[in-house]
Amino acid sequence: MCVHAHAHMSPPTRTPQIWHQRKQVFLGSFSTPQRAAIAFDLASIKMRPVRSKNKPPPTNFPLENYTQELNNRNMVGGLRA
């Protein structure tokens, strides 16, 4: 007797997280590392505003990629101010 077992394997997900006011904030699950990195960048920009060019918030991609979000501080990647 031969028994075949099949496990349902979901694709690996990336779950970025950021610390804000001593709390760990999970930003969701993403199918690619690039999407997870963008989610982190948007949260970082939102939670750690740009104070000066000498001390920008930590991001994976250049801040120039997020000029629209920087100009519109009311809504950043689904996060409300």
N, CA, C and O atoms as CSV, one atom per row, in Angstrom:
chain,resi,resn,atom,element,x,y,z
A,1,MET,N,N,0.842,-1.168,0.000
A,1,MET,CA,C,0.000,0.000,0.000
A,1,MET,C,C,0.894,1.239,0.000
A,1,MET,O,O,1.831,1.349,0.791
A,2,CYS,N,N,0.591,2.147,-0.883
A,2,CYS,CA,C,1.382,3.363,-1.008
A,2,CYS,C,C,0.498,4.558,-0.665
A,2,CYS,O,O,-0.580,4.724,-1.235
A,3,VAL,N,N,0.947,5.369,0.247
A,3,VAL,CA,C,0.182,6.541,0.654
A,3,VAL,C,C,0.974,7.783,0.251
A,3,VAL,O,O,2.154,7.920,0.572
A,4,HIS,N,N,0.299,8.674,-0.453
A,4,HIS,CA,C,0.941,9.931,-0.852
A,4,HIS,C,C,0.379,11.058,-0.005
A,4,HIS,O,O,-0.833,11.272,0.029
A,5,ALA,N,N,1.230,11.755,0.656
A,5,ALA,CA,C,0.804,12.899,1.457
A,5,ALA,C,C,1.274,14.170,0.764
A,5,ALA,O,O,2.430,14.292,0.361
A,6,HIS,N,N,0.364,15.091,0.639
A,6,HIS,CA,C,0.696,16.372,0.031
A,6,HIS,C,C,0.468,17.465,1.056
A,6,HIS,O,O,-0.623,17.598,1.611
A,7,ALA,N,N,1.477,18.222,1.293
A,7,ALA,CA,C,1.350,19.349,2.220
A,7,ALA,C,C,1.090,20.608,1.406
A,7,ALA,O,O,1.711,20.830,0.367
A,8,HIS,N,N,0.186,21.410,1.881
A,8,HIS,CA,C,-0.071,22.691,1.231
A,8,HIS,C,C,1.017,23.658,1.664
A,8,HIS,O,O,1.111,24.019,2.837
A,9,MET,N,N,1.825,24.068,0.721
A,9,MET,CA,C,2.918,24.987,1.016
A,9,MET,C,C,2.595,26.350,0.421
A,9,MET,O,O,2.505,26.499,-0.798
A,10,SER,N,N,2.428,27.313,1.262
A,10,SER,CA,C,2.200,28.655,0.757
A,10,SER,C,C,3.548,29.264,0.412
A,10,SER,O,O,4.569,28.887,0.987
A,11,PRO,N,N,3.553,30.205,-0.525
A,11,PRO,CA,C,4.832,30.820,-0.873
A,11,PRO,C,C,5.406,31.584,0.318
A,11,PRO,O,O,4.652,32.090,1.150
A,12,PRO,N,N,6.715,31.671,0.406
A,12,PRO,CA,C,7.306,32.395,1.532
A,12,PRO,C,C,6.896,33.867,1.500
A,12,PRO,O,O,6.841,34.490,0.440
A,13,THR,N,N,6.618,34.393,2.657
A,13,THR,CA,C,6.224,35.798,2.737
A,13,THR,C,C,7.251,36.563,3.547
A,13,THR,O,O,7.968,36.002,4.376
A,14,ARG,N,N,7.300,37.838,3.289
A,14,ARG,CA,C,8.166,38.719,4.051
A,14,ARG,C,C,7.280,39.547,4.958
A,14,ARG,O,O,6.284,40.108,4.500
A,15,THR,N,N,7.612,39.634,6.208
A,15,THR,CA,C,6.811,40.394,7.163
A,15,THR,C,C,7.675,41.476,7.794
A,15,THR,O,O,8.267,41.262,8.852
A,16,PRO,N,N,7.750,42.634,7.152
A,16,PRO,CA,C,8.561,43.706,7.729
A,16,PRO,C,C,7.943,44.235,9.017
A,16,PRO,O,O,6.731,44.178,9.224
A,17,GLN,N,N,8.800,44.742,9.857
A,17,GLN,CA,C,8.354,45.314,11.127
A,17,GLN,C,C,9.226,46.510,11.454
A,17,GLN,O,O,10.364,46.610,10.995
A,18,ILE,N,N,8.688,47.401,12.238
A,18,ILE,CA,C,9.408,48.604,12.632
A,18,ILE,C,C,9.065,48.890,14.088
A,18,ILE,O,O,7.960,48.591,14.542
A,19,TRP,N,N,9.998,49.459,14.802
A,19,TRP,CA,C,9.744,49.837,16.194
A,19,TRP,C,C,9.328,51.294,16.232
A,19,TRP,O,O,9.987,52.147,15.638
A,20,HIS,N,N,8.234,51.584,16.928
A,20,HIS,CA,C,7.729,52.944,17.056
A,20,HIS,C,C,7.228,53.137,18.476
A,20,HIS,O,O,6.345,52.413,18.935
A,21,GLN,N,N,7.790,54.110,19.165
A,21,GLN,CA,C,7.420,54.407,20.547
A,21,GLN,C,C,7.455,53.150,21.422
A,21,GLN,O,O,6.514,52.849,22.155
A,22,ARG,N,N,8.563,52.439,21.319
A,22,ARG,CA,C,8.819,51.218,22.098
A,22,ARG,C,C,7.848,50.080,21.813
A,22,ARG,O,O,7.713,49.161,22.621
A,23,LYS,N,N,7.177,50.136,20.680
A,23,LYS,CA,C,6.259,49.062,20.293
A,23,LYS,C,C,6.666,48.538,18.924
A,23,LYS,O,O,7.061,49.294,18.037
A,24,GLN,N,N,6.560,47.231,18.781
A,24,GLN,CA,C,6.865,46.598,17.520
A,24,GLN,C,C,5.618,46.632,16.639
A,24,GLN,O,O,4.561,46.145,17.040
A,25,VAL,N,N,5.738,47.203,15.443
A,25,VAL,CA,C,4.611,47.330,14.526
A,25,VAL,C,C,4.872,46.430,13.326
A,25,VAL,O,O,5.864,46.609,12.619
A,26,PHE,N,N,3.989,45.463,13.093
A,26,PHE,CA,C,4.095,44.598,11.928
A,26,PHE,C,C,3.400,45.291,10.766
A,26,PHE,O,O,2.294,45.810,10.920
A,27,LEU,N,N,4.037,45.302,9.619
A,27,LEU,CA,C,3.552,46.068,8.473
A,27,LEU,C,C,2.793,45.219,7.462
A,27,LEU,O,O,2.351,45.741,6.438
A,28,GLY,N,N,2.634,43.941,7.719
A,28,GLY,CA,C,1.886,43.076,6.811
A,28,GLY,C,C,2.774,41.988,6.240
A,28,GLY,O,O,3.942,41.860,6.607
A,29,SER,N,N,2.204,41.211,5.339
A,29,SER,CA,C,2.933,40.138,4.664
A,29,SER,C,C,3.026,40.483,3.181
A,29,SER,O,O,2.050,40.919,2.569
A,30,PHE,N,N,4.191,40.286,2.623
A,30,PHE,CA,C,4.428,40.646,1.233
A,30,PHE,C,C,5.100,39.488,0.515
A,30,PHE,O,O,5.880,38.743,1.108
A,31,SER,N,N,4.791,39.343,-0.767
A,31,SER,CA,C,5.282,38.201,-1.533
A,31,SER,C,C,6.719,38.375,-2.019
A,31,SER,O,O,7.382,37.393,-2.352
A,32,THR,N,N,7.205,39.617,-2.063
A,32,THR,CA,C,8.565,39.837,-2.532
A,32,THR,C,C,9.332,40.695,-1.528
A,32,THR,O,O,8.737,41.491,-0.802
A,33,PRO,N,N,10.628,40.533,-1.491
A,33,PRO,CA,C,11.429,41.374,-0.600
A,33,PRO,C,C,11.338,42.858,-0.965
A,33,PRO,O,O,11.404,43.721,-0.090
A,34,GLN,N,N,11.185,43.150,-2.257
A,34,GLN,CA,C,11.088,44.542,-2.683
A,34,GLN,C,C,9.841,45.211,-2.117
A,34,GLN,O,O,9.908,46.344,-1.640
A,35,ARG,N,N,8.716,44.530,-2.165
A,35,ARG,CA,C,7.475,45.096,-1.625
A,35,ARG,C,C,7.565,45.276,-0.112
A,35,ARG,O,O,7.066,46.260,0.433
A,36,ALA,N,N,8.198,44.330,0.556
A,36,ALA,CA,C,8.386,44.453,2.003
A,36,ALA,C,C,9.292,45.638,2.326
A,36,ALA,O,O,9.052,46.363,3.291
A,37,ALA,N,N,10.329,45.831,1.519
A,37,ALA,CA,C,11.244,46.952,1.738
A,37,ALA,C,C,10.544,48.284,1.520
A,37,ALA,O,O,10.785,49.235,2.263
A,38,ILE,N,N,9.685,48.365,0.517
A,38,ILE,CA,C,8.929,49.596,0.267
A,38,ILE,C,C,7.982,49.883,1.418
A,38,ILE,O,O,7.852,51.031,1.842
A,39,ALA,N,N,7.318,48.851,1.930
A,39,ALA,CA,C,6.418,49.038,3.073
A,39,ALA,C,C,7.192,49.555,4.284
A,39,ALA,O,O,6.717,50.441,4.994
A,40,PHE,N,N,8.385,49.000,4.519
A,40,PHE,CA,C,9.210,49.480,5.619
A,40,PHE,C,C,9.605,50.934,5.405
A,40,PHE,O,O,9.532,51.747,6.327
A,41,ASP,N,N,10.024,51.259,4.182
A,41,ASP,CA,C,10.442,52.630,3.888
A,41,ASP,C,C,9.315,53.619,4.138
A,41,ASP,O,O,9.532,54.664,4.751
A,42,LEU,N,N,8.109,53.298,3.668
A,42,LEU,CA,C,6.974,54.204,3.858
A,42,LEU,C,C,6.646,54.379,5.333
A,42,LEU,O,O,6.344,55.486,5.777
A,43,ALA,N,N,6.703,53.297,6.090
A,43,ALA,CA,C,6.443,53.396,7.529
A,43,ALA,C,C,7.547,54.191,8.218
A,43,ALA,O,O,7.277,54.977,9.125
A,44,SER,N,N,8.771,53.989,7.793
A,44,SER,CA,C,9.888,54.718,8.381
A,44,SER,C,C,9.763,56.215,8.117
A,44,SER,O,O,10.013,57.030,9.005
A,45,ILE,N,N,9.376,56.573,6.896
A,45,ILE,CA,C,9.174,57.983,6.558
A,45,ILE,C,C,8.040,58.562,7.382
A,45,ILE,O,O,8.125,59.694,7.858
A,46,LYS,N,N,6.985,57.792,7.551
A,46,LYS,CA,C,5.814,58.261,8.301
A,46,LYS,C,C,6.121,58.411,9.791
A,46,LYS,O,O,5.741,59.406,10.407
A,47,MET,N,N,6.801,57.430,10.365
A,47,MET,CA,C,7.014,57.411,11.806
A,47,MET,C,C,8.259,58.183,12.245
A,47,MET,O,O,8.362,58.604,13.397
A,48,ARG,N,N,9.187,58.360,11.334
A,48,ARG,CA,C,10.427,59.095,11.640
A,48,ARG,C,C,10.610,60.166,10.582
A,48,ARG,O,O,11.365,59.965,9.630
A,49,PRO,N,N,9.943,61.291,10.725
A,49,PRO,CA,C,9.956,62.304,9.677
A,49,PRO,C,C,11.355,62.803,9.343
A,49,PRO,O,O,12.279,62.734,10.154
A,50,VAL,N,N,11.475,63.309,8.120
A,50,VAL,CA,C,12.739,63.864,7.662
A,50,VAL,C,C,12.967,65.184,8.383
A,50,VAL,O,O,12.225,66.145,8.179
A,51,ARG,N,N,13.981,65.228,9.214
A,51,ARG,CA,C,14.285,66.449,9.969
A,51,ARG,C,C,15.323,67.290,9.243
A,51,ARG,O,O,15.244,68.518,9.238
A,52,SER,N,N,16.277,66.637,8.642
A,52,SER,CA,C,17.295,67.335,7.871
A,52,SER,C,C,17.938,66.338,6.919
A,52,SER,O,O,17.783,65.127,7.078
A,53,LYS,N,N,18.656,66.851,5.935
A,53,LYS,CA,C,19.327,65.955,4.993
A,53,LYS,C,C,20.468,65.209,5.665
A,53,LYS,O,O,20.898,64.162,5.183
A,54,ASN,N,N,20.958,65.743,6.774
A,54,ASN,CA,C,22.047,65.076,7.485
A,54,ASN,C,C,21.574,63.870,8.275
A,54,ASN,O,O,22.370,62.982,8.577
A,55,LYS,N,N,20.281,63.821,8.618
A,55,LYS,CA,C,19.756,62.702,9.409
A,55,LYS,C,C,18.395,62.266,8.856
A,55,LYS,O,O,17.366,62.499,9.489
A,56,PRO,N,N,18.389,61.633,7.676
A,56,PRO,CA,C,17.126,61.151,7.123
A,56,PRO,C,C,16.676,59.877,7.846
A,56,PRO,O,O,17.483,59.231,8.513
A,57,PRO,N,N,15.391,59.511,7.719
A,57,PRO,CA,C,14.941,58.250,8.328
A,57,PRO,C,C,15.612,57.075,7.614
A,57,PRO,O,O,15.967,57.185,6.441
A,58,PRO,N,N,15.786,55.959,8.312
A,58,PRO,CA,C,16.412,54.797,7.667
A,58,PRO,C,C,15.479,54.209,6.606
A,58,PRO,O,O,14.315,53.921,6.884
A,59,THR,N,N,15.995,54.038,5.402
A,59,THR,CA,C,15.211,53.444,4.315
A,59,THR,C,C,16.080,52.478,3.530
A,59,THR,O,O,17.309,52.534,3.591
A,60,ASN,N,N,15.430,51.597,2.796
A,60,ASN,CA,C,16.128,50.646,1.943
A,60,ASN,C,C,16.460,51.252,0.583
A,60,ASN,O,O,17.470,50.906,-0.031
A,61,PHE,N,N,15.610,52.152,0.122
A,61,PHE,CA,C,15.783,52.801,-1.166
A,61,PHE,C,C,15.967,54.298,-0.932
A,61,PHE,O,O,15.610,54.796,0.136
A,62,PRO,N,N,16.516,55.029,-1.906
A,62,PRO,CA,C,16.730,56.467,-1.728
A,62,PRO,C,C,15.428,57.217,-1.454
A,62,PRO,O,O,14.370,56.858,-1.971
A,63,LEU,N,N,15.523,58.261,-0.634
A,63,LEU,CA,C,14.343,59.072,-0.316
A,63,LEU,C,C,13.731,59.698,-1.554
A,63,LEU,O,O,12.532,59.979,-1.576
A,64,GLU,N,N,14.534,59.921,-2.584
A,64,GLU,CA,C,14.017,60.506,-3.825
A,64,GLU,C,C,12.931,59.631,-4.454
A,64,GLU,O,O,12.108,60.127,-5.223
A,65,ASN,N,N,12.922,58.342,-4.135
A,65,ASN,CA,C,11.887,57.440,-4.653
A,65,ASN,C,C,10.524,57.739,-4.044
A,65,ASN,O,O,9.507,57.272,-4.557
A,66,TYR,N,N,10.486,58.500,-2.973
A,66,TYR,CA,C,9.247,58.718,-2.232
A,66,TYR,C,C,8.861,60.189,-2.171
A,66,TYR,O,O,8.307,60.635,-1.166
A,67,THR,N,N,9.141,60.951,-3.219
A,67,THR,CA,C,8.849,62.386,-3.196
A,67,THR,C,C,7.362,62.663,-3.044
A,67,THR,O,O,6.980,63.600,-2.343
A,68,GLN,N,N,6.517,61.867,-3.687
A,68,GLN,CA,C,5.072,62.065,-3.564
A,68,GLN,C,C,4.624,61.875,-2.119
A,68,GLN,O,O,3.836,62.671,-1.607
A,69,GLU,N,N,5.115,60.837,-1.458
A,69,GLU,CA,C,4.751,60.577,-0.077
A,69,GLU,C,C,5.290,61.657,0.857
A,69,GLU,O,O,4.633,62.031,1.828
A,70,LEU,N,N,6.486,62.156,0.559
A,70,LEU,CA,C,7.056,63.211,1.384
A,70,LEU,C,C,6.273,64.509,1.237
A,70,LEU,O,O,6.158,65.275,2.194
A,71,ASN,N,N,5.735,64.762,0.049
A,71,ASN,CA,C,4.944,65.974,-0.184
A,71,ASN,C,C,3.546,65.855,0.404
A,71,ASN,O,O,2.957,66.860,0.801
A,72,ASN,N,N,3.013,64.654,0.464
A,72,ASN,CA,C,1.668,64.430,0.985
A,72,ASN,C,C,1.779,63.707,2.317
A,72,ASN,O,O,1.729,62.478,2.357
A,73,ARG,N,N,1.928,64.444,3.401
A,73,ARG,CA,C,2.146,63.841,4.715
A,73,ARG,C,C,0.866,63.297,5.345
A,73,ARG,O,O,0.946,62.628,6.375
A,74,ASN,N,N,-0.309,63.553,4.774
A,74,ASN,CA,C,-1.548,63.052,5.353
A,74,ASN,C,C,-1.737,61.567,5.147
A,74,ASN,O,O,-2.369,60.897,5.964
A,75,MET,N,N,-1.188,61.042,4.051
A,75,MET,CA,C,-1.374,59.624,3.753
A,75,MET,C,C,-0.063,59.080,3.209
A,75,MET,O,O,0.431,59.550,2.184
A,76,VAL,N,N,0.498,58.094,3.892
A,76,VAL,CA,C,1.731,57.469,3.446
A,76,VAL,C,C,1.513,55.967,3.464
A,76,VAL,O,O,1.418,55.359,4.531
A,77,GLY,N,N,1.435,55.376,2.297
A,77,GLY,CA,C,1.321,53.931,2.197
A,77,GLY,C,C,0.186,53.328,2.999
A,77,GLY,O,O,0.330,52.233,3.544
A,78,GLY,N,N,-0.938,54.020,3.082
A,78,GLY,CA,C,-2.074,53.515,3.831
A,78,GLY,C,C,-2.044,53.885,5.308
A,78,GLY,O,O,-2.988,53.585,6.040
A,79,LEU,N,N,-0.981,54.526,5.749
A,79,LEU,CA,C,-0.895,54.932,7.160
A,79,LEU,C,C,-1.382,56.361,7.281
A,79,LEU,O,O,-0.860,57.245,6.601
A,80,ARG,N,N,-2.344,56.606,8.106
A,80,ARG,CA,C,-2.872,57.952,8.290
A,80,ARG,C,C,-2.079,58.713,9.337
A,80,ARG,O,O,-1.557,58.138,10.292
A,81,ALA,N,N,-2.002,60.009,9.135
A,81,ALA,CA,C,-1.292,60.858,10.094
A,81,ALA,C,C,-2.126,61.036,11.343
A,81,ALA,O,O,-1.704,61.720,12.275
